[in-house]
Amino acid sequence: MTEIKVIGDILSGKFQPTLTGNRVVDAALLAHFCQNLATALHLPTTQVHAEHHWDLTVAPNALYLIDDQILGSNQHLRSRPNVIAVAHKDLLRGQITTTKRLLADKLALNSTMN
């Protein structure tokens, strides 16, 4: 089972971008996005979760859904095969349509490789 980490804010380290600037609101927005995505993909909610204290390390066994504004500052991360850019406005609004389509392709590829 592939773990899906949603990164829209980073609360620790030198690089600390946020969605709205309010930690409570950001946590709620990311939780809503994760819940919508897990429901749409028929996955357990424990498989899709927000990663608020991410250290910019990409583990090979996880899929990362990262705010495109965070990825805009790091071309190296964007080129990783297990990193998917998510539109900032989609995270804010809990819209998962585009992400669901991109993620379904990645999950299908991962299941055929296992």
DAGI-V702932 format. One record per pair of residues at least 6 apart in sequence whose C-alpha atoms are under 7 Angstrom apart, sorted by sequence separation. I is the first residue (numbers start at 1). J is the second residue. D is the distance in whole Angstrom. If there is no record, write none. Layout:
i=I j=J d=D
i=I j=J d=D
This chain:
i=10 j=16 d=5
i=20 j=26 d=6
i=38 j=44 d=6
i=71 j=77 d=7
i=90 j=96 d=7
i=9 j=16 d=7
i=10 j=17 d=6
i=19 j=26 d=6
i=38 j=45 d=6
i=71 j=78 d=6
i=9 j=17 d=5
i=10 j=18 d=6
i=9 j=18 d=4
i=8 j=18 d=7
i=9 j=19 d=6
i=35 j=45 d=6
i=38 j=48 d=6
i=8 j=19 d=6
i=86 j=99 d=7
i=34 j=48 d=6
i=34 j=49 d=6
i=34 j=50 d=7
i=68 j=85 d=5
i=64 j=82 d=6
i=65 j=83 d=6
i=66 j=84 d=6
i=67 j=85 d=6
i=68 j=86 d=5
i=31 j=50 d=7
i=63 j=82 d=5
i=64 j=83 d=5
i=65 j=84 d=5
i=66 j=85 d=5
i=67 j=86 d=5
i=68 j=87 d=5
i=69 j=88 d=7
i=30 j=50 d=6
i=62 j=82 d=7
i=63 j=83 d=6
i=64 j=84 d=6
i=65 j=85 d=6
i=66 j=86 d=6
i=67 j=87 d=6
i=68 j=88 d=6
i=65 j=86 d=6
i=67 j=88 d=5
i=8 j=30 d=7
i=11 j=52 d=6
i=12 j=53 d=5
i=10 j=52 d=5
i=11 j=53 d=5
i=13 j=55 d=7
i=4 j=47 d=6
i=5 j=48 d=6
i=6 j=49 d=6
i=7 j=50 d=6
i=9 j=52 d=6
i=10 j=53 d=5
i=3 j=47 d=5
i=4 j=48 d=5
i=5 j=49 d=5
i=6 j=50 d=5
i=7 j=51 d=5
i=10 j=54 d=6
i=3 j=48 d=6
i=4 j=49 d=6
i=5 j=50 d=6
i=6 j=51 d=6
i=7 j=52 d=7
i=5 j=51 d=6
i=4 j=62 d=6
i=5 j=63 d=6
i=6 j=64 d=6
i=7 j=65 d=6
i=8 j=66 d=6
i=33 j=91 d=6
i=2 j=61 d=7
i=3 j=62 d=5
i=4 j=63 d=5
i=5 j=64 d=5
i=6 j=65 d=5
i=7 j=66 d=5
i=8 j=67 d=5
i=37 j=96 d=6
i=2 j=62 d=6
i=3 j=63 d=6
i=4 j=64 d=6
i=5 j=65 d=6
i=6 j=66 d=6
i=7 j=67 d=6
i=36 j=96 d=7
i=2 j=63 d=7
i=30 j=91 d=7
i=33 j=94 d=4
i=29 j=91 d=7
i=32 j=94 d=6
i=33 j=95 d=7
i=29 j=92 d=6
i=37 j=100 d=7
i=29 j=94 d=7
